[in-house]
Each structure stands twice: as C-alpha cells, then as structure tokens.
Amino acid sequence: MNSAPARLAIAALVLGMAATLATSVASAAAEPAATDRSTPQAKMDTASNQDDPRDYLAFSNIFTSDCMMHRAELRQIANTHPDQTIRVVLWNYTGKTRSQGSSTKILAPDSEPEPLGCDGTAGLKRRWEIESAEFVDADSP
C-alpha cells in the first residue's frame, strides 16, 4: 500500500467519512428537535414525565458500514422505561415524502435499540415521526 493511488484512495475514504460526519452535525443543528423528539447523537435521551409513553422513547444514531455507503447513519429507537413495554407507530419520511405505510415496533424495557434504517439515502434525508405510542402488556401482539 505504498503506491500513490492506494494512498489517494485511503485519503478520499477518510475525507468522505469526515464530510459525512460534518454534514450530519450541521443538519442536526438545523433540524427541529420537536419533529420527532430526537437528537442526532448516539447518546439516548431520557424522559421525566411518567404518564406519556412518548417520553420514554429515545432516538439515536450509530455509524454502520451499510449506511456509510449512503453517507448516512443508522437511526434507532429504544424504550427507556424500566418496567413497561411500549408499542410505537412510526411514519417514515424521505425528503418531504411520507412512506405509504406506517411501521409498528414493540419495544421491551431494557432491550437493545431497534434499528429503523439509514437516516439518508440517494442524497435525501430520512426521518421518523411518532404517530402514536402506548404502554402494552409484554405478551400482547
């Protein structure tokens, strides 16, 4: 790997990753937080209100190789409630276009975050909005 083309390819890859990170940080600063109650960082938000299940849902982003192809990060959602299972219905938007159907996730307490998808594709930003959230029994479908 001492050849000039190999070094240029590695430099381009590193610069591409840095550009992706910078774009992600810049878009996160411009993105309204109230849209999906989320933050772009990998740390998850915790809630204070114990009555609303939405307050126990936390979005997070992580870097994955699949999403790096799209210069994006993997978007996840997690249940931060210590005891209750939450059913959440989400709408997915690509750019300004809403997907044709909603997705439903059953999130158990203290479970790993559930992957939603890459937060960008084909040059368009993707986002998820919570339509509804409710506490459910752990055995309910």
C-alpha positions in Angstrom: 0.0 0.0 0.0 2.9 2.4 -0.7 1.6 3.3 -4.1 0.3 6.8 -4.7 -3.2 5.6 -6.0 -3.7 3.5 -2.8 -2.8 6.4 -0.6 -5.1 8.7 -2.6 -8.0 6.1 -2.2 -7.5 5.9 1.5 -7.3 9.7 1.8 -10.5 10.0 -0.2 -12.3 7.5 2.0 -11.2 9.3 5.2 -12.2 12.7 3.8 -15.6 11.2 2.8 -16.2 9.9 6.3 -15.2 13.3 7.8 -17.6 15.1 5.3 -20.4 12.7 6.3 -19.8 13.5 10.0 -19.7 17.2 9.4 -22.9 17.1 7.3 -24.6 15.0 10.0 -23.6 17.5 12.7 -24.6 20.5 10.6 -28.0 19.1 9.6 -28.7 18.1 13.2 -28.2 21.6 14.3 -30.6 22.9 11.7 -33.2 20.1 12.2 -36.1 21.0 14.5 -36.0 18.8 17.6 -39.7 18.8 18.1 -40.4 16.9 14.8 -39.5 13.5 16.2 -38.3 14.2 19.7 -34.9 13.0 18.8 -31.2 14.0 18.8 -28.6 13.0 16.3 -26.1 11.8 18.8 -25.5 8.2 19.9 -26.4 9.0 23.5 -30.1 8.5 24.1 -32.4 11.0 25.7 -34.2 10.0 28.8 -37.6 11.2 29.9 -39.1 12.7 33.0 -42.9 12.5 32.6 -44.1 9.1 33.8 -47.5 9.2 32.2 -46.8 9.6 28.5 -45.1 6.6 26.8 -43.6 9.0 24.2 -41.4 10.4 26.9 -39.8 7.0 27.2 -38.8 6.7 23.6 -35.3 7.7 22.5 -33.9 8.0 19.1 -30.2 7.5 18.5 -27.8 7.3 15.5 -24.8 5.0 15.1 -22.3 4.6 12.3 -22.6 1.3 10.3 -21.0 0.2 7.1 -24.3 -0.3 5.3 -25.3 3.3 5.9 -21.9 4.8 5.2 -22.4 3.9 1.5 -25.2 6.4 1.6 -23.2 8.9 3.7 -25.7 8.4 6.5 -26.0 6.9 10.0 -28.3 4.1 11.2 -31.3 5.5 13.0 -32.6 3.6 16.1 -35.4 3.8 18.6 -35.3 2.5 22.1 -37.6 2.2 25.2 -36.0 3.8 28.2 -38.8 2.8 30.7 -37.5 0.5 33.4 -40.7 -1.8 33.5 -43.2 -1.1 30.8 -43.3 -2.4 27.2 -44.2 0.3 24.6 -46.0 -0.1 21.2 -45.0 2.7 18.9 -46.3 3.5 15.4 -43.9 5.5 13.2 -44.1 7.3 9.9 -41.0 7.4 7.7 -40.2 10.4 5.5 -37.7 10.5 2.7 -37.1 14.2 1.9 -40.6 15.7 2.1 -42.4 12.5 1.0 -44.1 10.3 3.6 -43.9 6.5 3.1 -47.0 4.7 2.1 -47.4 2.8 5.3 -46.5 3.2 9.0 -44.3 0.8 10.9 -45.2 -0.6 14.3 -42.5 -1.6 16.8 -42.9 -3.3 20.2 -40.1 -2.1 22.4 -39.4 -4.1 25.6 -37.9 -2.4 28.6 -34.1 -2.7 28.9 -33.8 -4.1 25.4 -31.3 -3.1 22.7 -32.4 -0.2 20.4 -34.5 -1.3 17.4 -32.9 -0.3 14.0 -35.2 1.8 11.8 -32.9 2.4 8.8 -30.3 4.8 7.4 -31.1 8.5 8.0 -30.3 9.4 4.4 -30.4 7.8 1.0 -29.9 8.9 -2.6 -29.0 12.4 -1.3 -32.2 12.8 0.6 -32.6 12.9 4.4 -34.8 10.4 6.1 -36.6 10.9 9.3 -39.2 9.1 11.5 -42.1 10.7 13.3 -44.0 9.1 16.1 -47.7 8.8 15.2 -48.7 7.1 18.5 -47.2 5.3 21.5 -48.9 3.3 24.2 -47.9 1.1 27.1 -48.9 -2.5 26.4 -48.6 -5.9 28.2 -45.4 -7.7 27.3 -47.4 -10.6 25.8 -49.7 -8.5 23.6 -49.2 -8.7 19.8 
